[in-house]
C-alpha cells in the first residue's frame, strides 16, 4: 500500500550526510534519525517528536515527508530547506547537511552493515 507522499513500506532510500561523506539506508517507514542510528550514525537529538529542534538539518537534495502535521519549523525555515530528521521519513534518495553527526564506531570509515562512506 502506498504511503502518503510516495513510497511504499518496502522502499529503501540512500541518505548522504555532509560534510562527513557518510551514507546510510533509510526505509520509507522509518524516521531519518532512527535509520541513521540503525547504521551506527548519531544525529544530534533530544525530544524525538519534532519540538526541541536539536536534530535540525538542511535538506540539500531529495524529498521527505513528516510523520506529524506541523513539526517545530517556521514556514520560512521549511522554504530554506531545514528539516527535523526525528519526524521526517525519506521519499527519495537524500543529501542532508548536518555537521553535528557522529559515528558510533571508533573508526568512522567502518560503519555498520548497510551504511557506507562515500
ABEGO torsion letter per residue (X at the ends): XBBBGEEBAABBBBBBBOAAGBBBBBBAABBAAAAAAAAGBBBBBAAGAGAAGAABBBBABEBBBBABABBBBBAAAAAAGBBBAAABBBABBBBBBBAABBBABABAABBBBGBBBX
